[in-house]
Amino acid sequence: MGNLAEEICTSFSRGRSSCETAAYWRATAWEEMEFDLIKMVYGSNRIASAGNSFSITVQLCQSAFRDEVTSAAIERGDPTLKEHGRFLRASRRSVSLRNIWLSRREILQHAYALGYMIDHVVLDRKPWSEELILETHRVLLHCLKDGVQPGCYRSYELAVKYEGPDRRHTLDPRMPSTLIPRYMSDMIERLNRDTARTDAGELDPYALAARYHNHFVLIHPFANGNGRMARIVLNCLMLRHAGHVSDLGVEADERDQYWGITTRLTRMFPAEDLDAELLANPRNRELAEILRRKGQQADGCWTV
C-alpha cells in the first residue's frame, strides 16, 4: 500500500496544471489527509463501541496507513496500558489484556479495510463488486470475531437490540438471509451506475454516499461489522466524489444523530416495496445533510 494518504494526494493532483496543483498541494497535505482518515476510523469505531482512545488510534492508524510493520500485541509493562484500560472502562467494556489486544486489533483491521477499499475504488478507479465488499469485510474482521466467518454473507436470521430513551430494549428484525444475495447484487449494479453518473457530475456526492450507506445498513448482509462496512463504503464514495472523508461519530452528539437515523432506517423492514423504500427513504436526505454540513466545515477538501 505504501503511504496511503500520500498516494491519495498524489492521485488527486494528477491531470491538474501546475498552478492548480500548487493551490491544493502543500508539503503537509498528505499529513492532513492521514489525520482525516484517522478521525474517520476513530469515529466509526466509537459508533460501533469498538477500538480504543484517540491517541492509541492515531498511533496504530499511522503505522497501518504508512505500511509499517506493527502489532496489536501489548505487554503488561507497556506505559499505555492504563490509558487502554481507562478507555475500555469508560466505554463500559471489561478490562483485560485480551480485550485491550482486541481493541487494538479492531483499530488496525478497520484501517486496513478502509485502505483496501480506497486502493480499489478511489486510487485505481475499479468498479464496485460483491467480491470487493466481501474481501473488505474479511479484512475488517480478520482475527476478531469467534463464530463469525469474515467475508461471507450471513446464512441465518437475526435481530438487533436497541435501547430507547426510556432505556427499554426493542428487537428489530433484519432482512431474511435468503434475500441478501439478490439485494446485494442489485445494490452493486445500481452503485456502479450511480458512481459513473456522479463522476460525470450528474448526482450529488453527499446524496450518493448517504443513499448507499443506508442501503447497506438496511440489507445488513453480514453477521457482524455491518455499520463499519457501511461507513467505509460511505467514505470511499465521499473521497472519490467530494474529495474528503467524514469523521462521523467523533463527537457524542453526532453519534446520537447517527444512531437516530439508522434506528429509524432499520425499522422500515419489513416493507411492502423495499426497493422503493431504499431509494425514497427520507433518512437518506437527513444523512446527506449531515455529510454536506461537515463537508463545508472540512479543511483542505480536494475538488475532484
ChimeraX commands (.cxc) that place a marker at each C-alpha (Angstrom):
marker #1 position 0.00,0.00,0.00 radius 0.5
marker #1 position 2.91,2.41,0.69 radius 0.5
marker #1 position 1.89,5.70,2.30 radius 0.5
marker #1 position -1.88,5.71,1.73 radius 0.5
marker #1 position -2.50,9.41,2.39 radius 0.5
marker #1 position 0.39,10.46,0.16 radius 0.5
marker #1 position -0.89,8.23,-2.64 radius 0.5
marker #1 position -4.35,9.82,-2.34 radius 0.5
marker #1 position -2.94,13.34,-2.56 radius 0.5
marker #1 position -0.72,12.41,-5.50 radius 0.5
marker #1 position -3.66,10.81,-7.29 radius 0.5
marker #1 position -5.85,13.88,-6.77 radius 0.5
marker #1 position -3.15,16.19,-8.15 radius 0.5
marker #1 position -2.79,14.28,-11.44 radius 0.5
marker #1 position -4.17,15.99,-14.52 radius 0.5
marker #1 position -4.01,19.46,-12.95 radius 0.5
marker #1 position -1.99,22.35,-14.23 radius 0.5
marker #1 position 1.00,23.35,-12.11 radius 0.5
marker #1 position -0.99,26.36,-10.89 radius 0.5
marker #1 position -3.95,24.22,-9.84 radius 0.5
marker #1 position -1.67,21.70,-8.17 radius 0.5
marker #1 position 0.11,24.44,-6.22 radius 0.5
marker #1 position -3.24,25.63,-4.89 radius 0.5
marker #1 position -4.01,22.21,-3.43 radius 0.5
marker #1 position -0.68,20.59,-2.79 radius 0.5
marker #1 position 1.25,21.53,0.29 radius 0.5
marker #1 position 4.13,19.75,1.92 radius 0.5
marker #1 position 1.78,18.79,4.73 radius 0.5
marker #1 position -1.20,17.85,2.53 radius 0.5
marker #1 position -0.73,14.11,2.99 radius 0.5
marker #1 position -0.42,14.54,6.77 radius 0.5
marker #1 position -3.76,16.38,6.81 radius 0.5
marker #1 position -5.34,13.65,4.70 radius 0.5
marker #1 position -3.92,10.99,7.00 radius 0.5
marker #1 position -5.30,12.78,10.06 radius 0.5
marker #1 position -8.76,12.89,8.43 radius 0.5
marker #1 position -8.58,9.15,7.72 radius 0.5
marker #1 position -7.59,8.51,11.33 radius 0.5
marker #1 position -10.53,10.55,12.63 radius 0.5
marker #1 position -12.82,8.60,10.32 radius 0.5
marker #1 position -11.62,5.28,11.80 radius 0.5
marker #1 position -11.89,6.61,15.35 radius 0.5
marker #1 position -15.42,7.95,14.84 radius 0.5
marker #1 position -16.58,4.79,13.10 radius 0.5
marker #1 position -15.21,2.64,15.91 radius 0.5
marker #1 position -16.85,4.86,18.53 radius 0.5
marker #1 position -20.22,4.30,16.84 radius 0.5
marker #1 position -19.56,0.54,16.88 radius 0.5
marker #1 position -18.31,0.52,20.51 radius 0.5
marker #1 position -15.00,-0.75,19.17 radius 0.5
marker #1 position -11.39,0.39,19.20 radius 0.5
marker #1 position -9.69,2.47,21.86 radius 0.5
marker #1 position -8.72,6.06,22.68 radius 0.5
marker #1 position -7.95,8.68,20.06 radius 0.5
marker #1 position -4.22,8.76,20.81 radius 0.5
marker #1 position -3.99,4.96,20.54 radius 0.5
marker #1 position -5.98,5.15,17.29 radius 0.5
marker #1 position -3.54,7.76,15.92 radius 0.5
marker #1 position -0.54,5.60,16.76 radius 0.5
marker #1 position -1.91,2.40,15.23 radius 0.5
marker #1 position -3.51,4.02,12.17 radius 0.5
marker #1 position -0.32,5.87,11.29 radius 0.5
marker #1 position 1.52,2.56,11.23 radius 0.5
marker #1 position -1.23,0.93,9.16 radius 0.5
marker #1 position -1.60,3.77,6.65 radius 0.5
marker #1 position 2.18,4.08,6.23 radius 0.5
marker #1 position 2.50,0.33,5.65 radius 0.5
marker #1 position 4.77,-0.06,8.66 radius 0.5
marker #1 position 5.10,-3.36,10.48 radius 0.5
marker #1 position 3.00,-3.16,13.64 radius 0.5
marker #1 position 1.20,-5.45,16.04 radius 0.5
marker #1 position -1.90,-5.43,18.20 radius 0.5
marker #1 position 0.06,-7.24,20.89 radius 0.5
marker #1 position 0.82,-5.30,24.05 radius 0.5
marker #1 position 3.00,-6.21,27.04 radius 0.5
marker #1 position 1.90,-5.96,30.66 radius 0.5
marker #1 position 4.57,-3.36,31.30 radius 0.5
marker #1 position 3.56,-1.10,28.41 radius 0.5
marker #1 position 3.25,2.53,29.63 radius 0.5
marker #1 position 0.00,2.99,27.67 radius 0.5
marker #1 position -1.71,0.03,29.33 radius 0.5
marker #1 position -3.58,2.24,31.82 radius 0.5
marker #1 position -4.83,4.50,29.02 radius 0.5
marker #1 position -6.15,1.47,27.16 radius 0.5
marker #1 position -7.91,0.27,30.30 radius 0.5
marker #1 position -9.43,3.65,31.14 radius 0.5
marker #1 position -10.97,3.90,27.68 radius 0.5
marker #1 position -12.45,0.40,27.85 radius 0.5
marker #1 position -13.87,1.11,31.30 radius 0.5
marker #1 position -15.39,4.41,30.13 radius 0.5
marker #1 position -16.91,2.53,27.18 radius 0.5
marker #1 position -18.47,0.01,29.58 radius 0.5
marker #1 position -16.28,-2.80,28.32 radius 0.5
marker #1 position -14.48,-5.17,30.65 radius 0.5
marker #1 position -10.77,-4.57,31.10 radius 0.5
marker #1 position -8.42,-7.47,30.42 radius 0.5
marker #1 position -5.23,-7.94,28.45 radius 0.5
marker #1 position -7.20,-9.84,25.79 radius 0.5
marker #1 position -9.81,-7.06,25.48 radius 0.5
marker #1 position -7.06,-4.47,25.18 radius 0.5
marker #1 position -5.48,-6.56,22.41 radius 0.5
marker #1 position -8.90,-6.89,20.78 radius 0.5
marker #1 position -9.49,-3.11,20.86 radius 0.5
marker #1 position -6.12,-2.54,19.20 radius 0.5
marker #1 position -6.83,-5.19,16.58 radius 0.5
marker #1 position -10.19,-3.50,15.83 radius 0.5
marker #1 position -8.35,-0.27,15.05 radius 0.5
marker #1 position -5.79,-1.91,12.80 radius 0.5
marker #1 position -8.29,-4.00,10.86 radius 0.5
marker #1 position -10.58,-1.00,10.34 radius 0.5
marker #1 position -7.62,0.96,8.95 radius 0.5
marker #1 position -6.55,-1.93,6.71 radius 0.5
marker #1 position -10.11,-2.44,5.41 radius 0.5
marker #1 position -10.52,1.27,4.67 radius 0.5
marker #1 position -7.18,1.32,2.85 radius 0.5
marker #1 position -8.09,-1.77,0.85 radius 0.5
marker #1 position -11.30,-0.25,-0.47 radius 0.5
marker #1 position -9.68,3.14,-1.13 radius 0.5
marker #1 position -7.00,1.42,-3.20 radius 0.5
marker #1 position -9.64,-0.20,-5.39 radius 0.5
marker #1 position -12.39,2.38,-5.91 radius 0.5
marker #1 position -10.59,5.70,-5.30 radius 0.5
marker #1 position -7.00,5.23,-6.45 radius 0.5
marker #1 position -7.44,2.52,-9.10 radius 0.5
marker #1 position -10.99,3.61,-10.05 radius 0.5
marker #1 position -12.09,0.00,-10.29 radius 0.5
marker #1 position -15.81,-0.84,-10.44 radius 0.5
marker #1 position -17.69,-1.87,-7.34 radius 0.5
marker #1 position -18.22,-5.62,-6.97 radius 0.5
marker #1 position -19.53,-8.09,-4.45 radius 0.5
marker #1 position -16.04,-9.59,-4.34 radius 0.5
marker #1 position -14.68,-6.22,-3.21 radius 0.5
marker #1 position -17.32,-5.94,-0.48 radius 0.5
marker #1 position -16.68,-9.49,0.74 radius 0.5
marker #1 position -12.90,-9.10,0.77 radius 0.5
marker #1 position -13.10,-5.77,2.61 radius 0.5
marker #1 position -15.28,-7.44,5.24 radius 0.5
marker #1 position -12.78,-10.27,5.51 radius 0.5
marker #1 position -10.03,-7.73,6.20 radius 0.5
marker #1 position -12.20,-5.79,8.67 radius 0.5
marker #1 position -12.97,-8.81,10.87 radius 0.5
marker #1 position -9.74,-10.77,10.44 radius 0.5
marker #1 position -8.84,-12.41,13.78 radius 0.5
marker #1 position -11.69,-10.59,15.56 radius 0.5
marker #1 position -14.95,-12.50,15.86 radius 0.5
marker #1 position -15.32,-16.09,17.00 radius 0.5
marker #1 position -18.26,-17.79,15.30 radius 0.5
marker #1 position -18.43,-15.19,12.50 radius 0.5
marker #1 position -16.99,-16.09,9.11 radius 0.5
marker #1 position -15.42,-12.93,7.68 radius 0.5
marker #1 position -16.07,-12.29,4.01 radius 0.5
marker #1 position -19.29,-14.31,3.85 radius 0.5
marker #1 position -22.91,-13.20,3.85 radius 0.5
marker #1 position -24.85,-14.35,6.89 radius 0.5
marker #1 position -26.86,-17.54,6.41 radius 0.5
marker #1 position -29.23,-17.15,9.35 radius 0.5
marker #1 position -31.80,-14.70,10.67 radius 0.5
marker #1 position -31.07,-12.10,13.32 radius 0.5
marker #1 position -32.46,-9.05,15.03 radius 0.5
marker #1 position -30.67,-6.05,16.50 radius 0.5
marker #1 position -31.35,-4.82,20.03 radius 0.5
marker #1 position -31.89,-1.09,20.52 radius 0.5
marker #1 position -32.19,0.83,23.78 radius 0.5
marker #1 position -34.83,3.56,23.65 radius 0.5
marker #1 position -34.92,6.85,25.60 radius 0.5
marker #1 position -36.84,5.08,28.36 radius 0.5
marker #1 position -34.00,2.51,28.50 radius 0.5
marker #1 position -36.35,-0.22,27.31 radius 0.5
marker #1 position -34.91,-2.59,24.76 radius 0.5
marker #1 position -36.56,-3.48,21.47 radius 0.5
marker #1 position -35.58,-6.08,18.90 radius 0.5
marker #1 position -35.73,-5.14,15.23 radius 0.5
marker #1 position -35.52,-7.95,12.65 radius 0.5
marker #1 position -33.03,-7.77,9.81 radius 0.5
marker #1 position -33.60,-8.74,6.19 radius 0.5
marker #1 position -34.07,-12.51,5.77 radius 0.5
marker #1 position -30.78,-14.13,4.81 radius 0.5
marker #1 position -32.31,-15.69,1.69 radius 0.5
marker #1 position -32.85,-12.20,0.22 radius 0.5
marker #1 position -29.32,-10.92,0.83 radius 0.5
marker #1 position -27.62,-12.19,-2.37 radius 0.5
marker #1 position -30.30,-10.67,-4.58 radius 0.5
marker #1 position -30.33,-7.30,-2.84 radius 0.5
marker #1 position -26.54,-7.08,-2.71 radius 0.5
marker #1 position -26.29,-7.87,-6.42 radius 0.5
marker #1 position -28.91,-5.22,-7.21 radius 0.5
marker #1 position -27.18,-2.70,-4.96 radius 0.5
marker #1 position -23.81,-3.19,-6.67 radius 0.5
marker #1 position -25.38,-2.81,-10.11 radius 0.5
marker #1 position -27.06,0.45,-9.09 radius 0.5
marker #1 position -23.94,1.67,-7.30 radius 0.5
marker #1 position -21.78,1.27,-10.40 radius 0.5
marker #1 position -24.35,3.09,-12.49 radius 0.5
marker #1 position -24.68,5.92,-9.97 radius 0.5
marker #1 position -20.91,6.14,-9.49 radius 0.5
marker #1 position -20.49,6.77,-13.21 radius 0.5
marker #1 position -23.22,9.42,-13.11 radius 0.5
marker #1 position -21.58,11.11,-10.12 radius 0.5
marker #1 position -18.20,11.03,-11.88 radius 0.5
marker #1 position -19.96,12.88,-14.71 radius 0.5
marker #1 position -21.34,15.49,-12.30 radius 0.5
marker #1 position -24.96,14.36,-12.62 radius 0.5
marker #1 position -25.51,13.31,-8.99 radius 0.5
marker #1 position -24.75,14.96,-5.66 radius 0.5
marker #1 position -21.88,13.10,-3.91 radius 0.5
marker #1 position -23.38,13.57,-0.44 radius 0.5
marker #1 position -26.73,12.17,-1.53 radius 0.5
marker #1 position -24.94,9.26,-3.20 radius 0.5
marker #1 position -22.90,8.42,-0.09 radius 0.5
marker #1 position -25.92,8.66,2.22 radius 0.5
marker #1 position -28.12,6.53,-0.04 radius 0.5
marker #1 position -25.69,3.63,-0.30 radius 0.5
marker #1 position -24.73,3.78,3.36 radius 0.5
marker #1 position -28.40,3.42,4.26 radius 0.5
marker #1 position -28.94,0.80,1.58 radius 0.5
marker #1 position -26.13,-1.29,3.09 radius 0.5
marker #1 position -27.39,-0.87,6.66 radius 0.5
marker #1 position -30.87,-1.99,5.69 radius 0.5
marker #1 position -29.67,-5.09,3.84 radius 0.5
marker #1 position -27.42,-5.94,6.81 radius 0.5
marker #1 position -25.60,-8.63,4.83 radius 0.5
marker #1 position -23.13,-9.80,7.47 radius 0.5
marker #1 position -23.38,-11.31,10.92 radius 0.5
marker #1 position -21.13,-8.57,12.32 radius 0.5
marker #1 position -19.42,-5.40,11.14 radius 0.5
marker #1 position -22.27,-4.04,9.01 radius 0.5
marker #1 position -22.10,-0.50,10.40 radius 0.5
marker #1 position -18.35,-0.18,9.94 radius 0.5
marker #1 position -18.63,-1.61,6.42 radius 0.5
marker #1 position -21.39,0.88,5.57 radius 0.5
marker #1 position -19.22,3.76,6.80 radius 0.5
marker #1 position -16.24,2.51,4.78 radius 0.5
marker #1 position -18.44,2.48,1.66 radius 0.5
marker #1 position -19.76,5.95,2.54 radius 0.5
marker #1 position -16.28,7.39,2.98 radius 0.5
marker #1 position -14.88,5.85,-0.19 radius 0.5
marker #1 position -17.75,7.46,-2.10 radius 0.5
marker #1 position -17.11,10.76,-0.32 radius 0.5
marker #1 position -13.39,10.63,-1.01 radius 0.5
marker #1 position -13.83,9.75,-4.69 radius 0.5
marker #1 position -16.55,12.27,-5.44 radius 0.5
marker #1 position -16.25,15.05,-2.82 radius 0.5
marker #1 position -12.51,14.97,-2.14 radius 0.5
marker #1 position -12.66,14.27,1.59 radius 0.5
marker #1 position -13.85,11.79,4.20 radius 0.5
marker #1 position -16.28,12.34,7.07 radius 0.5
marker #1 position -15.36,11.78,10.71 radius 0.5
marker #1 position -18.91,10.84,11.72 radius 0.5
marker #1 position -19.04,9.64,15.30 radius 0.5
marker #1 position -16.11,11.54,16.80 radius 0.5
marker #1 position -18.48,13.78,18.79 radius 0.5
marker #1 position -21.16,12.35,21.08 radius 0.5
marker #1 position -23.97,14.46,19.62 radius 0.5
marker #1 position -23.13,13.20,16.13 radius 0.5
marker #1 position -23.25,9.63,17.37 radius 0.5
marker #1 position -26.72,10.30,18.76 radius 0.5
marker #1 position -27.83,11.80,15.43 radius 0.5
marker #1 position -26.38,8.88,13.52 radius 0.5
marker #1 position -27.98,6.27,15.76 radius 0.5
marker #1 position -31.29,8.07,15.42 radius 0.5
marker #1 position -31.09,7.82,11.63 radius 0.5
marker #1 position -30.00,4.18,11.49 radius 0.5
marker #1 position -32.51,3.08,14.13 radius 0.5
marker #1 position -35.42,4.62,12.24 radius 0.5
marker #1 position -33.99,3.30,9.00 radius 0.5
marker #1 position -33.86,-0.32,10.10 radius 0.5
marker #1 position -37.39,-0.16,11.46 radius 0.5
marker #1 position -38.57,0.22,7.86 radius 0.5
marker #1 position -38.28,-3.53,7.48 radius 0.5
marker #1 position -40.35,-5.47,6.63 radius 0.5
marker #1 position -41.78,-3.23,3.88 radius 0.5
marker #1 position -44.24,-3.96,1.11 radius 0.5
marker #1 position -41.98,-2.46,-1.56 radius 0.5
marker #1 position -38.46,-2.50,-0.19 radius 0.5
marker #1 position -36.85,-1.37,-3.46 radius 0.5
marker #1 position -38.91,1.82,-3.47 radius 0.5
marker #1 position -38.24,2.38,0.24 radius 0.5
marker #1 position -34.49,2.09,-0.32 radius 0.5
marker #1 position -34.49,4.80,-2.97 radius 0.5
marker #1 position -37.01,7.24,-1.47 radius 0.5
marker #1 position -36.22,6.85,2.23 radius 0.5
marker #1 position -36.24,10.27,4.00 radius 0.5
marker #1 position -33.32,9.08,6.15 radius 0.5
marker #1 position -31.15,9.40,3.02 radius 0.5
marker #1 position -31.79,13.14,2.96 radius 0.5
marker #1 position -31.11,13.50,6.70 radius 0.5
marker #1 position -27.74,11.79,6.48 radius 0.5
marker #1 position -26.80,13.65,3.29 radius 0.5
marker #1 position -27.40,16.98,5.04 radius 0.5
marker #1 position -25.14,15.97,7.93 radius 0.5
marker #1 position -22.42,14.95,5.47 radius 0.5
marker #1 position -22.80,18.16,3.46 radius 0.5
marker #1 position -22.62,20.32,6.59 radius 0.5
marker #1 position -19.50,18.53,7.78 radius 0.5
marker #1 position -18.02,18.80,4.29 radius 0.5
marker #1 position -18.46,22.56,4.30 radius 0.5
marker #1 position -16.56,22.69,7.59 radius 0.5
marker #1 position -13.73,20.45,6.35 radius 0.5
marker #1 position -10.32,21.97,5.70 radius 0.5
marker #1 position -8.35,21.19,2.58 radius 0.5
marker #1 position -11.03,19.43,0.51 radius 0.5
marker #1 position -9.87,18.50,-2.94 radius 0.5
marker #1 position -12.06,19.47,-5.86 radius 0.5
marker #1 position -12.29,16.19,-7.77 radius 0.5
marker link #1:1,2 radius 0.2
marker link #1:2,3 radius 0.2
marker link #1:3,4 radius 0.2
marker link #1:4,5 radius 0.2
marker link #1:5,6 radius 0.2
marker link #1:6,7 radius 0.2
marker link #1:7,8 radius 0.2
marker link #1:8,9 radius 0.2
marker link #1:9,10 radius 0.2
marker link #1:10,11 radius 0.2
marker link #1:11,12 radius 0.2
marker link #1:12,13 radius 0.2
marker link #1:13,14 radius 0.2
marker link #1:14,15 radius 0.2
marker link #1:15,16 radius 0.2
marker link #1:16,17 radius 0.2
marker link #1:17,18 radius 0.2
marker link #1:18,19 radius 0.2
marker link #1:19,20 radius 0.2
marker link #1:20,21 radius 0.2
marker link #1:21,22 radius 0.2
marker link #1:22,23 radius 0.2
marker link #1:23,24 radius 0.2
marker link #1:24,25 radius 0.2
marker link #1:25,26 radius 0.2
marker link #1:26,27 radius 0.2
marker link #1:27,28 radius 0.2
marker link #1:28,29 radius 0.2
marker link #1:29,30 radius 0.2
marker link #1:30,31 radius 0.2
marker link #1:31,32 radius 0.2
marker link #1:32,33 radius 0.2
marker link #1:33,34 radius 0.2
marker link #1:34,35 radius 0.2
marker link #1:35,36 radius 0.2
marker link #1:36,37 radius 0.2
marker link #1:37,38 radius 0.2
marker link #1:38,39 radius 0.2
marker link #1:39,40 radius 0.2
marker link #1:40,41 radius 0.2
marker link #1:41,42 radius 0.2
marker link #1:42,43 radius 0.2
marker link #1:43,44 radius 0.2
marker link #1:44,45 radius 0.2
marker link #1:45,46 radius 0.2
marker link #1:46,47 radius 0.2
marker link #1:47,48 radius 0.2
marker link #1:48,49 radius 0.2
marker link #1:49,50 radius 0.2
marker link #1:50,51 radius 0.2
marker link #1:51,52 radius 0.2
marker link #1:52,53 radius 0.2
marker link #1:53,54 radius 0.2
marker link #1:54,55 radius 0.2
marker link #1:55,56 radius 0.2
marker link #1:56,57 radius 0.2
marker link #1:57,58 radius 0.2
marker link #1:58,59 radius 0.2
marker link #1:59,60 radius 0.2
marker link #1:60,61 radius 0.2
marker link #1:61,62 radius 0.2
marker link #1:62,63 radius 0.2
marker link #1:63,64 radius 0.2
marker link #1:64,65 radius 0.2
marker link #1:65,66 radius 0.2
marker link #1:66,67 radius 0.2
marker link #1:67,68 radius 0.2
marker link #1:68,69 radius 0.2
marker link #1:69,70 radius 0.2
marker link #1:70,71 radius 0.2
marker link #1:71,72 radius 0.2
marker link #1:72,73 radius 0.2
marker link #1:73,74 radius 0.2
marker link #1:74,75 radius 0.2
marker link #1:75,76 radius 0.2
marker link #1:76,77 radius 0.2
marker link #1:77,78 radius 0.2
marker link #1:78,79 radius 0.2
marker link #1:79,80 radius 0.2
marker link #1:80,81 radius 0.2
marker link #1:81,82 radius 0.2
marker link #1:82,83 radius 0.2
marker link #1:83,84 radius 0.2
marker link #1:84,85 radius 0.2
marker link #1:85,86 radius 0.2
marker link #1:86,87 radius 0.2
marker link #1:87,88 radius 0.2
marker link #1:88,89 radius 0.2
marker link #1:89,90 radius 0.2
marker link #1:90,91 radius 0.2
marker link #1:91,92 radius 0.2
marker link #1:92,93 radius 0.2
marker link #1:93,94 radius 0.2
marker link #1:94,95 radius 0.2
marker link #1:95,96 radius 0.2
marker link #1:96,97 radius 0.2
marker link #1:97,98 radius 0.2
marker link #1:98,99 radius 0.2
marker link #1:99,100 radius 0.2
marker link #1:100,101 radius 0.2
marker link #1:101,102 radius 0.2
marker link #1:102,103 radius 0.2
marker link #1:103,104 radius 0.2
marker link #1:104,105 radius 0.2
marker link #1:105,106 radius 0.2
marker link #1:106,107 radius 0.2
marker link #1:107,108 radius 0.2
marker link #1:108,109 radius 0.2
marker link #1:109,110 radius 0.2
marker link #1:110,111 radius 0.2
marker link #1:111,112 radius 0.2
marker link #1:112,113 radius 0.2
marker link #1:113,114 radius 0.2
marker link #1:114,115 radius 0.2
marker link #1:115,116 radius 0.2
marker link #1:116,117 radius 0.2
marker link #1:117,118 radius 0.2
marker link #1:118,119 radius 0.2
marker link #1:119,120 radius 0.2
marker link #1:120,121 radius 0.2
marker link #1:121,122 radius 0.2
marker link #1:122,123 radius 0.2
marker link #1:123,124 radius 0.2
marker link #1:124,125 radius 0.2
marker link #1:125,126 radius 0.2
marker link #1:126,127 radius 0.2
marker link #1:127,128 radius 0.2
marker link #1:128,129 radius 0.2
marker link #1:129,130 radius 0.2
marker link #1:130,131 radius 0.2
marker link #1:131,132 radius 0.2
marker link #1:132,133 radius 0.2
marker link #1:133,134 radius 0.2
marker link #1:134,135 radius 0.2
marker link #1:135,136 radius 0.2
marker link #1:136,137 radius 0.2
marker link #1:137,138 radius 0.2
marker link #1:138,139 radius 0.2
marker link #1:139,140 radius 0.2
marker link #1:140,141 radius 0.2
marker link #1:141,142 radius 0.2
marker link #1:142,143 radius 0.2
marker link #1:143,144 radius 0.2
marker link #1:144,145 radius 0.2
marker link #1:145,146 radius 0.2
marker link #1:146,147 radius 0.2
marker link #1:147,148 radius 0.2
marker link #1:148,149 radius 0.2
marker link #1:149,150 radius 0.2
marker link #1:150,151 radius 0.2
marker link #1:151,152 radius 0.2
marker link #1:152,153 radius 0.2
marker link #1:153,154 radius 0.2
marker link #1:154,155 radius 0.2
marker link #1:155,156 radius 0.2
marker link #1:156,157 radius 0.2
marker link #1:157,158 radius 0.2
marker link #1:158,159 radius 0.2
marker link #1:159,160 radius 0.2
marker link #1:160,161 radius 0.2
marker link #1:161,162 radius 0.2
marker link #1:162,163 radius 0.2
marker link #1:163,164 radius 0.2
marker link #1:164,165 radius 0.2
marker link #1:165,166 radius 0.2
marker link #1:166,167 radius 0.2
marker link #1:167,168 radius 0.2
marker link #1:168,169 radius 0.2
marker link #1:169,170 radius 0.2
marker link #1:170,171 radius 0.2
marker link #1:171,172 radius 0.2
marker link #1:172,173 radius 0.2
marker link #1:173,174 radius 0.2
marker link #1:174,175 radius 0.2
marker link #1:175,176 radius 0.2
marker link #1:176,177 radius 0.2
marker link #1:177,178 radius 0.2
marker link #1:178,179 radius 0.2
marker link #1:179,180 radius 0.2
marker link #1:180,181 radius 0.2
marker link #1:181,182 radius 0.2
marker link #1:182,183 radius 0.2
marker link #1:183,184 radius 0.2
marker link #1:184,185 radius 0.2
marker link #1:185,186 radius 0.2
marker link #1:186,187 radius 0.2
marker link #1:187,188 radius 0.2
marker link #1:188,189 radius 0.2
marker link #1:189,190 radius 0.2
marker link #1:190,191 radius 0.2
marker link #1:191,192 radius 0.2
marker link #1:192,193 radius 0.2
marker link #1:193,194 radius 0.2
marker link #1:194,195 radius 0.2
marker link #1:195,196 radius 0.2
marker link #1:196,197 radius 0.2
marker link #1:197,198 radius 0.2
marker link #1:198,199 radius 0.2
marker link #1:199,200 radius 0.2
marker link #1:200,201 radius 0.2
marker link #1:201,202 radius 0.2
marker link #1:202,203 radius 0.2
marker link #1:203,204 radius 0.2
marker link #1:204,205 radius 0.2
marker link #1:205,206 radius 0.2
marker link #1:206,207 radius 0.2
marker link #1:207,208 radius 0.2
marker link #1:208,209 radius 0.2
marker link #1:209,210 radius 0.2
marker link #1:210,211 radius 0.2
marker link #1:211,212 radius 0.2
marker link #1:212,213 radius 0.2
marker link #1:213,214 radius 0.2
marker link #1:214,215 radius 0.2
marker link #1:215,216 radius 0.2
marker link #1:216,217 radius 0.2
marker link #1:217,218 radius 0.2
marker link #1:218,219 radius 0.2
marker link #1:219,220 radius 0.2
marker link #1:220,221 radius 0.2
marker link #1:221,222 radius 0.2
marker link #1:222,223 radius 0.2
marker link #1:223,224 radius 0.2
marker link #1:224,225 radius 0.2
marker link #1:225,226 radius 0.2
marker link #1:226,227 radius 0.2
marker link #1:227,228 radius 0.2
marker link #1:228,229 radius 0.2
marker link #1:229,230 radius 0.2
marker link #1:230,231 radius 0.2
marker link #1:231,232 radius 0.2
marker link #1:232,233 radius 0.2
marker link #1:233,234 radius 0.2
marker link #1:234,235 radius 0.2
marker link #1:235,236 radius 0.2
marker link #1:236,237 radius 0.2
marker link #1:237,238 radius 0.2
marker link #1:238,239 radius 0.2
marker link #1:239,240 radius 0.2
marker link #1:240,241 radius 0.2
marker link #1:241,242 radius 0.2
marker link #1:242,243 radius 0.2
marker link #1:243,244 radius 0.2
marker link #1:244,245 radius 0.2
marker link #1:245,246 radius 0.2
marker link #1:246,247 radius 0.2
marker link #1:247,248 radius 0.2
marker link #1:248,249 radius 0.2
marker link #1:249,250 radius 0.2
marker link #1:250,251 radius 0.2
marker link #1:251,252 radius 0.2
marker link #1:252,253 radius 0.2
marker link #1:253,254 radius 0.2
marker link #1:254,255 radius 0.2
marker link #1:255,256 radius 0.2
marker link #1:256,257 radius 0.2
marker link #1:257,258 radius 0.2
marker link #1:258,259 radius 0.2
marker link #1:259,260 radius 0.2
marker link #1:260,261 radius 0.2
marker link #1:261,262 radius 0.2
marker link #1:262,263 radius 0.2
marker link #1:263,264 radius 0.2
marker link #1:264,265 radius 0.2
marker link #1:265,266 radius 0.2
marker link #1:266,267 radius 0.2
marker link #1:267,268 radius 0.2
marker link #1:268,269 radius 0.2
marker link #1:269,270 radius 0.2
marker link #1:270,271 radius 0.2
marker link #1:271,272 radius 0.2
marker link #1:272,273 radius 0.2
marker link #1:273,274 radius 0.2
marker link #1:274,275 radius 0.2
marker link #1:275,276 radius 0.2
marker link #1:276,277 radius 0.2
marker link #1:277,278 radius 0.2
marker link #1:278,279 radius 0.2
marker link #1:279,280 radius 0.2
marker link #1:280,281 radius 0.2
marker link #1:281,282 radius 0.2
marker link #1:282,283 radius 0.2
marker link #1:283,284 radius 0.2
marker link #1:284,285 radius 0.2
marker link #1:285,286 radius 0.2
marker link #1:286,287 radius 0.2
marker link #1:287,288 radius 0.2
marker link #1:288,289 radius 0.2
marker link #1:289,290 radius 0.2
marker link #1:290,291 radius 0.2
marker link #1:291,292 radius 0.2
marker link #1:292,293 radius 0.2
marker link #1:293,294 radius 0.2
marker link #1:294,295 radius 0.2
marker link #1:295,296 radius 0.2
marker link #1:296,297 radius 0.2
marker link #1:297,298 radius 0.2
marker link #1:298,299 radius 0.2
marker link #1:299,300 radius 0.2
marker link #1:300,301 radius 0.2
marker link #1:301,302 radius 0.2
marker link #1:302,303 radius 0.2
marker link #1:303,304 radius 0.2
view
